[in-house]
Amino acid sequence: MPGKEHQPTPKELRSRKIAEQTAAFLKAGGKIKEVSPGASGLPSIKDVKRSYQVSIRGFLS
């Protein structure tokens, strides 16, 4: 309708907030590294299992 102001959707608000946070991070001297496709930055399941096994062995001995 003419004269009605556009109300941003939750998705638009979230995107705007992320953009503002990113700009502030970069302005404060932060750097962004590119993550290769398929990488998540999380430890692999093998690393998690290995860590769990090591902690259980220490607990049981």
Residue pairs with C-beta under 8 A, 6 or more apart in sequence:
8 16
22 32
25 32
26 32
35 41
43 51
